[in-house]
Amino acid sequence: MPGTVLLLAASPVGKGCLVDAASVLPVLAAVPPAVLAGTDTANVVELADPLEPQAVLTRLRAAAAAPGPLTVFVTGQLQLDRKQRLPHLALARTTPSTVRYTGFPWHWFREELRLRSAGTTTLLVDLHADAETWAWLRGRGLECGPGVTVYGRVAPPAGRRRVAAPTYMKAVATVLRSGGRPELEQLHQMALARIAGEGEVGDLVLWGGDAGASGGAGAGFAPAAGAGRGSGVGFAPAAPSLPVPEGFAPGPPDRSRPQAPPAGVTPEGPEDDPHAMITAAVQAGDHPAADALAARWEHAALLAHGAGSAEVLHWSEVRADLAMFAGDAERSCRTWMAVAAARLAAGQPADAVPVEAAVDRAHHQWGRITDRGRARDLGPALAELRGRVPGRRQGALDHVREQLRHLQTQS
């Protein structure tokens, strides 16, 4: 089966730049696609110094939705946003004060890859961090979730007024260009040996082996080696039926993989990976079966953990995504609104990542409802929710009100 490769190199323009990320792309591009992917054939998508996080999200979703192995090469720098203290991949327009709006949140990688089959997704990263982000990472790691194999390194600042080179990724490319494709662990070690020979020390190293092995996603940082792993799914939705500005294309919510329900309430089928069963049903076009399976797990989570629990919310979010896959924008919108309301009722702040993401996705799906009457009926509730959760993009509430007025004048 053909593989898919996403080459992403990003760094800010100007004095905030820590690494010349784009310089690695010509070296990687010189490697045959099949060698980059480790498959007989492969499709390669390249993103050089993207300006907008939504552009990165769109490409990542498309790559994640492709069948077959996926390999993502990420070169760039990490920065924390000032409000929520979350790591972001800095893009061309990113500054310390605009990270939250102009950077690509790192947790979006985890969420967009969360339903891919284990063992089919690999991240190779060469990242640099400013002093503040470096200190944050040493205490927490860089989470990628439980189904993605991750190799690479994160380097501290190179020094005042010095722009570093992505030496790890260039070493990876050099090894691959030399002929053949070693196993990922060997490739990783060969690249580390090359940059160690150049005198680079003090880096945090990500070393991911078996994607199903035990260990936390952020536990993989160490001066020498560790492990980092994650899982996910990507969406490439069609154009909306109502005009939705590009800025409102939603980012993914922050959700964790739920535990299996206790004995006696476990749904039918394998207990170890219900997500894989759901993904298979979606890929086969059997959307009712996928939703039915998710509904059984949602009910089991309700019995085991209670309404409003993280487990129930997870399965509600899965069902909202499944409705989108099935083309039922109204049901998806209603479900995302219910998730947001439940999170708010549980005391989560309006600017929490999962709350904002749920409202953003409800807003996005509302714009895809083809029945104007149904869209008009949902509009007031969405406007009320948008009033409580304005989100990161300016004008979100104004957009809902404007579209609602448009729908009402056409009734």
Rosetta blueprint (number, residue, H / E / L):
1 M L
2 P L
3 G E
4 T E
5 V E
6 L E
7 L E
8 L E
9 A E
10 A E
11 S L
12 P L
13 V L
14 G L
15 K L
16 G L
17 C L
18 L L
19 V E
20 D L
21 A H
22 A H
23 S H
24 V H
25 L H
26 P H
27 V H
28 L H
29 A H
30 A L
31 V L
32 P L
33 P H
34 A H
35 V H
36 L H
37 A H
38 G L
39 T L
40 D L
41 T L
42 A E
43 N E
44 V E
45 V E
46 E E
47 L E
48 A E
49 D L
50 P L
51 L L
52 E L
53 P H
54 Q H
55 A H
56 V H
57 L H
58 T H
59 R H
60 L H
61 R H
62 A H
63 A H
64 A H
65 A H
66 A L
67 P L
68 G L
69 P L
70 L E
71 T E
72 V E
73 F E
74 V E
75 T E
76 G E
77 Q E
78 L E
79 Q E
80 L E
81 D L
82 R L
83 K L
84 Q L
85 R L
86 L L
87 P E
88 H E
89 L E
90 A L
91 L L
92 A L
93 R L
94 T L
95 T L
96 P L
97 S L
98 T L
99 V H
100 R H
101 Y H
102 T H
103 G L
104 F E
105 P E
106 W L
107 H H
108 W H
109 F H
110 R H
111 E H
112 E H
113 L L
114 R E
115 L E
116 R L
117 S L
118 A L
119 G L
120 T L
121 T E
122 T E
123 L E
124 L E
125 V E
126 D E
127 L E
128 H E
129 A E
130 D L
131 A H
132 E H
133 T H
134 W H
135 A H
136 W H
137 L H
138 R H
139 G H
140 R H
141 G L
142 L L
143 E L
144 C L
145 G L
146 P L
147 G L
148 V E
149 T E
150 V E
151 Y E
152 G E
153 R E
154 V E
155 A E
156 P L
157 P L
158 A L
159 G L
160 R L
161 R L
162 R L
163 V L
164 A E
165 A L
166 P L
167 T H
168 Y H
169 M H
170 K H
171 A H
172 V H
173 A H
174 T H
175 V H
176 L H
177 R H
178 S L
179 G L
180 G L
181 R L
182 P L
183 E L
184 L H
185 E H
186 Q H
187 L H
188 H H
189 Q H
190 M H
191 A H
192 L H
193 A H
194 R H
195 I H
196 A H
197 G H
198 E L
199 G L
200 E L
201 V L
202 G L
203 D L
204 L E
205 V E
206 L E
207 W E
208 G L
209 G L
210 D L
211 A L
212 G L
213 A L
214 S L
215 G L
216 G L
217 A L
218 G L
219 A L
220 G L
221 F L
222 A L
223 P L
224 A L
225 A L
226 G L
227 A L
228 G L
229 R E
230 G E
231 S L
232 G E
233 V L
234 G L
235 F L
236 A L
237 P L
238 A L
239 A L
240 P L
241 S L
242 L L
243 P L
244 V L
245 P L
246 E H
247 G H
248 F H
249 A L
250 P L
251 G L
252 P L
253 P L
254 D L
255 R L
256 S L
257 R L
258 P L
259 Q L
260 A L
261 P L
262 P L
263 A L
264 G L
265 V L
266 T L
267 P L
268 E L
269 G L
270 P L
271 E L
272 D L
273 D L
274 P H
275 H H
276 A H
277 M H
278 I H
279 T H
280 A H
281 A H
282 V H
283 Q H
284 A L
285 G L
286 D L
287 H H
288 P H
289 A H
290 A H
291 D H
292 A H
293 L H
294 A H
295 A H
296 R H
297 W H
298 E H
299 H H
300 A H
301 A H
302 L H
303 L H
304 A H
305 H H
306 G L
307 A L
308 G L
309 S L
310 A H
311 E H
312 V H
313 L H
314 H H
315 W H
316 S H
317 E H
318 V H
319 R H
320 A H
321 D H
322 L H
323 A H
324 M H
325 F H
326 A L
327 G L
328 D L
329 A H
330 E H
331 R H
332 S H
333 C H
334 R H
335 T H
336 W H
337 M H
338 A H
339 V H
340 A H
341 A H
342 A H
343 R H
344 L H
345 A H
346 A L
347 G L
348 Q L
349 P L
350 A L
351 D L
352 A L
353 V H
354 P H
355 V H
356 E H
357 A H
358 A H
359 V H
360 D H
361 R H
362 A H
363 H H
364 H H
365 Q H
366 W H
367 G L
368 R L
369 I L
370 T L
371 D L
372 R H
373 G H
374 R H
375 A H
376 R H
377 D H
378 L H
379 G H
380 P H
381 A H
382 L H
383 A H
384 E H
385 L H
386 R H
387 G H
388 R H
389 V L
390 P L
391 G L
392 R L
393 R L
394 Q L
395 G L
396 A H
397 L H
398 D H
399 H H
400 V H
401 R H
402 E H
403 Q H
404 L H
405 R H
406 H H
407 L H
408 Q H
409 T H
410 Q L
411 S L
